[in-house]
Amino acid sequence: ATWFSLGRRTGGKYLLERLKRLFVPMMFGMLVFVS
């Protein structure tokens, strides 16, 4: 059911949200690791 509703309203937006949520902590971790 969740998959279907996600497909109904643009899945691209959902993907972008997920990517952002993964990307931000990753960048933060890299910055902390490098400095």
C-alpha positions, 0 to 999 in steps of 0.5 A: 500500500505504501509503495502504491501511494508513493508511486501515485505522488511523484516518487522522484520527490520521495527519492530526493528527500531520502537522498538528502537525509542520507547525504547531509549526515554523510557530508557532516561526517566527512567534514568531521573526519577530514578536519 
